[in-house]
């Protein structure tokens, strides 16, 4: 009797939660199709793709300036890619080190994950004060990059730690017993099998860095990244061109997820094929 009541209640709760989660995205998507005379509110005066064309520079110049997102978008993508590479490499290396117990491993573990625990405002403010004290200029590719790595590196480390904790050491031991060097064993045996985890670590690092705001606000200097540019635009006046850009950004995120899913599927199939060959031997 209780299960009959509990299942519908959980279903309603789950549906309400999903609706609450995606309602802002749906609202932005609808408002992005306002006509040139519409604003960031309901009702829709005229359905149009005007703000998408305005965003891409395909409309006549008017009183509403185009979003200054070109350079800031390139900075955010570059910063996210740089952060992804460094954080993933550090995460894999650190997780490899934690496969064997060593003195002080607990202290090192908490020092690594401290970067994801400390509030971003405090870290960003601390970096700003430190750079001013030592006379280092704040830049998106310097001080902001360091903070992004400090923030995303723990996530990559935890993902790889979970993957390597479930890793079958006998595969590596078999390769080493055949005279293969540790570096070659990692490249030809270990890395192909942990590649799905590496993809997950890369996705975490990229998405966290791409839309990071609080740490970047204090450490990026004059050249702003995309979140800071959008925030500055919101502070002046809101037009549906921002909503159109939000829809395109969401589509970009879904594209990344689709690419991630395809790469993950290929990696899992390759891992199963490798394991099948090992069992056959």
C-alpha positions as CSV (number, residue, x, y, z in Angstrom):
1,X,0.0,0.0,0.0
2,X,2.8,2.4,0.9
3,X,4.7,1.7,-2.3
4,X,1.5,2.4,-4.4
5,X,1.3,5.8,-2.7
6,X,5.1,6.5,-2.6
7,X,5.7,5.9,-6.3
8,X,3.3,8.5,-7.6
9,X,4.5,11.0,-5.0
10,X,8.1,10.5,-6.0
11,X,7.1,10.7,-9.7
12,X,5.4,14.1,-9.1
13,X,8.3,15.3,-7.0
14,X,10.8,14.3,-9.8
15,X,8.7,16.0,-12.5
16,X,8.4,19.2,-10.4
17,X,12.1,19.2,-9.8
18,X,12.9,18.8,-13.5
19,X,10.5,21.5,-14.4
20,X,12.0,23.8,-11.8
21,X,15.5,23.0,-13.1
22,X,14.7,23.7,-16.8
23,X,12.0,26.4,-16.4
24,X,14.6,29.2,-16.6
25,X,16.1,27.8,-19.8
26,X,12.7,27.3,-21.4
27,X,11.8,30.9,-20.4
28,X,14.9,32.3,-21.9
29,X,14.4,30.3,-25.1
30,X,10.9,31.6,-25.5
31,X,11.8,35.2,-24.9
32,X,14.7,35.0,-27.3
33,X,12.2,34.9,-30.2
34,X,10.7,38.3,-29.4
35,X,10.4,40.7,-32.3
36,X,12.5,43.9,-32.6
37,X,9.9,45.8,-30.6
38,X,9.7,43.3,-27.8
39,X,11.6,43.2,-24.5
40,X,12.7,40.8,-21.8
41,X,9.2,40.1,-20.6
42,X,5.9,38.5,-21.6
43,X,3.7,38.7,-23.6
44,X,5.4,38.0,-26.9
45,X,4.7,41.0,-29.1
46,X,5.9,39.4,-32.3
47,X,7.6,36.1,-33.0
48,X,10.8,36.6,-34.8
49,X,14.5,35.5,-35.1
50,X,15.5,39.1,-35.0
51,X,17.7,38.9,-31.9
52,X,19.6,35.9,-33.3
53,X,20.3,37.9,-36.4
54,X,21.2,40.9,-34.3
55,X,23.6,38.8,-32.3
56,X,25.3,37.6,-35.5
57,X,25.5,41.1,-37.0
58,X,22.9,40.4,-39.7
59,X,20.6,43.4,-38.9
60,X,20.9,47.1,-39.6
61,X,22.6,49.2,-36.9
62,X,20.2,50.5,-34.4
63,X,20.0,52.1,-30.9
64,X,20.7,48.7,-29.3
65,X,24.4,47.9,-29.5
66,X,25.5,44.4,-30.3
67,X,26.8,42.2,-27.5
68,X,30.6,42.6,-27.1
69,X,31.2,38.9,-26.9
70,X,33.7,38.2,-29.7
71,X,37.0,38.7,-27.8
72,X,35.6,37.7,-24.4
73,X,34.3,34.4,-25.9
74,X,37.7,33.6,-27.4
75,X,39.3,34.4,-24.1
76,X,36.9,32.1,-22.2
77,X,37.4,29.2,-24.6
78,X,41.2,29.6,-24.6
79,X,41.3,29.8,-20.8
80,X,39.0,26.8,-20.5
81,X,41.2,24.8,-22.9
82,X,44.4,25.7,-21.0
83,X,42.8,24.9,-17.7
84,X,41.5,21.6,-19.0
85,X,44.9,20.4,-20.2
86,X,46.8,21.4,-17.1
87,X,44.1,20.2,-14.6
88,X,43.6,16.9,-16.3
89,X,47.3,16.1,-16.5
90,X,47.8,17.1,-12.8
91,X,44.7,15.1,-11.9
92,X,45.9,11.9,-13.6
93,X,49.4,12.3,-12.2
94,X,48.2,12.9,-8.6
95,X,45.7,10.0,-8.8
96,X,48.5,7.8,-10.0
97,X,50.6,8.8,-7.0
98,X,47.8,7.9,-4.6
99,X,47.6,4.3,-5.9
100,X,50.3,3.5,-3.3
101,X,50.0,4.6,0.3
102,X,52.7,7.0,1.5
103,X,53.4,9.1,4.6
104,X,51.4,12.2,4.7
105,X,48.9,11.1,2.0
106,X,46.0,12.3,4.1
107,X,47.4,15.8,4.4
108,X,48.3,15.9,0.7
109,X,44.8,14.8,-0.2
110,X,43.1,17.6,1.8
111,X,45.5,20.1,0.5
112,X,44.6,19.1,-3.1
113,X,40.8,19.3,-2.6
114,X,41.1,22.6,-0.6
115,X,40.9,24.5,-3.9
116,X,37.3,23.4,-4.4
117,X,36.2,24.0,-0.8
118,X,37.4,27.6,-0.2
119,X,34.9,30.2,-1.5
120,X,35.8,31.6,-4.9
121,X,35.3,35.2,-3.7
122,X,37.9,34.7,-1.0
123,X,40.4,33.0,-3.3
124,X,40.0,35.7,-5.9
125,X,40.3,38.5,-3.4
126,X,43.4,36.9,-2.0
127,X,45.0,36.6,-5.4
128,X,44.2,40.2,-6.2
129,X,45.8,41.4,-2.9
130,X,48.8,39.1,-3.5
131,X,49.4,40.3,-7.0
132,X,49.2,43.9,-6.0
133,X,51.6,43.3,-3.1
134,X,54.3,41.6,-5.3
135,X,53.7,43.8,-8.3
136,X,52.3,41.2,-10.7
137,X,49.8,42.3,-13.2
138,X,46.4,40.6,-13.1
139,X,45.6,38.9,-16.4
140,X,43.2,36.3,-17.6
141,X,46.1,34.1,-18.9
142,X,48.1,34.5,-15.7
143,X,46.6,35.1,-12.3
144,X,43.1,34.0,-13.5
145,X,44.5,30.9,-15.1
146,X,46.2,29.9,-11.9
147,X,43.0,30.2,-9.9
148,X,41.0,28.2,-12.5
149,X,43.6,25.4,-12.3
150,X,43.5,25.5,-8.5
151,X,39.6,25.2,-8.7
152,X,39.3,22.6,-11.3
153,X,42.3,20.4,-10.5
154,X,40.6,18.8,-7.4
155,X,37.6,17.8,-9.5
156,X,39.8,16.1,-12.1
157,X,41.8,14.4,-9.3
158,X,38.7,13.0,-7.6
159,X,37.4,11.6,-10.9
160,X,40.7,9.9,-11.7
161,X,41.1,8.7,-8.1
162,X,37.7,6.9,-8.4
163,X,38.6,5.4,-11.7
164,X,42.1,4.2,-10.6
165,X,40.8,2.7,-7.4
166,X,38.7,0.3,-9.5
167,X,41.5,-0.4,-11.9
168,X,42.7,-4.0,-12.2
169,X,46.4,-4.0,-11.3
170,X,47.0,-7.4,-12.8
171,X,46.9,-6.0,-16.3
172,X,49.8,-3.7,-15.5
173,X,51.7,-6.4,-13.7
174,X,51.4,-8.7,-16.7
175,X,52.9,-6.1,-18.9
176,X,55.7,-5.3,-16.5
177,X,56.5,-9.0,-16.1
178,X,57.1,-9.1,-19.9
179,X,59.8,-6.5,-19.6
180,X,57.7,-3.5,-20.7
181,X,58.9,-0.2,-19.0
182,X,56.5,1.5,-16.6
183,X,56.1,4.5,-19.0
184,X,55.3,2.3,-21.9
185,X,52.9,0.2,-19.7
186,X,51.0,3.4,-18.8
187,X,50.9,4.6,-22.4
188,X,49.8,1.3,-24.0
189,X,47.9,-0.4,-21.2
190,X,46.8,1.9,-18.4
191,X,45.8,5.0,-20.3
192,X,43.5,3.3,-22.9
193,X,41.6,1.7,-20.0
194,X,41.2,4.8,-17.9
195,X,40.5,7.0,-21.0
196,X,36.7,7.3,-20.1
197,X,37.7,8.8,-16.8
198,X,40.1,11.2,-18.4
199,X,37.3,12.4,-20.7
200,X,35.1,13.0,-17.6
201,X,37.9,14.9,-15.9
202,X,38.3,17.0,-19.0
203,X,34.6,17.8,-19.2
204,X,34.5,18.8,-15.6
205,X,37.5,21.1,-16.0
206,X,36.3,22.7,-19.2
207,X,32.8,23.4,-18.0
208,X,33.8,24.7,-14.6
209,X,36.4,27.0,-16.1
210,X,34.3,28.2,-19.0
211,X,31.6,29.8,-16.8
212,X,33.7,30.6,-13.6
213,X,32.8,34.1,-12.4
214,X,33.9,34.9,-8.8
215,X,37.5,33.9,-9.1
216,X,37.8,35.5,-12.5
217,X,36.3,38.8,-11.4
218,X,39.1,39.6,-9.1
219,X,42.0,38.1,-11.0
220,X,41.4,38.7,-14.7
221,X,42.4,42.4,-14.9
222,X,41.0,44.6,-17.6
223,X,40.5,42.0,-20.3
224,X,37.3,40.3,-19.4
225,X,36.1,36.7,-20.0
226,X,32.6,35.9,-21.3
227,X,30.8,35.6,-17.9
228,X,32.2,39.0,-16.8
229,X,31.1,40.6,-20.1
230,X,27.6,39.2,-19.8
231,X,27.4,40.4,-16.2
232,X,28.5,43.9,-17.3
233,X,25.8,43.9,-20.0
234,X,23.1,42.8,-17.5
235,X,24.1,45.7,-15.2
236,X,23.3,48.3,-17.9
237,X,20.1,47.0,-19.5
238,X,18.6,43.7,-20.5
239,X,17.5,42.9,-24.1
240,X,16.5,39.6,-25.7
241,X,19.8,39.4,-27.5
242,X,21.3,38.1,-24.3
243,X,18.6,35.4,-24.2
244,X,19.5,34.5,-27.8
245,X,23.1,34.2,-26.8
246,X,22.1,32.0,-23.8
247,X,20.2,29.6,-26.2
248,X,23.2,29.4,-28.5
249,X,25.5,28.8,-25.5
250,X,23.2,26.0,-24.2
251,X,23.3,24.4,-27.7
252,X,27.0,24.5,-27.5
253,X,27.0,22.8,-24.2
254,X,24.7,20.1,-25.5
255,X,27.0,19.6,-28.4
256,X,29.9,19.1,-26.0
257,X,27.9,16.6,-24.2
258,X,27.1,14.8,-27.4
259,X,30.7,14.7,-28.4
260,X,31.6,13.4,-24.9
261,X,29.0,10.7,-25.1
262,X,30.3,9.5,-28.5
263,X,33.9,9.5,-27.3
264,X,32.9,7.7,-24.1
265,X,31.0,5.1,-26.1
266,X,34.0,4.4,-28.3
267,X,36.3,4.3,-25.2
268,X,34.1,1.8,-23.4
269,X,33.8,-0.4,-26.5
270,X,37.6,-0.3,-26.9
271,X,38.0,-1.2,-23.2
272,X,35.7,-4.2,-23.6
273,X,37.5,-5.3,-26.7
274,X,40.9,-5.1,-24.9
275,X,39.5,-7.0,-21.9
276,X,38.1,-9.7,-24.2
277,X,41.5,-10.1,-25.9
278,X,43.1,-10.4,-22.5
279,X,40.6,-13.1,-21.4
280,X,41.2,-15.0,-24.6
281,X,44.9,-15.1,-23.9
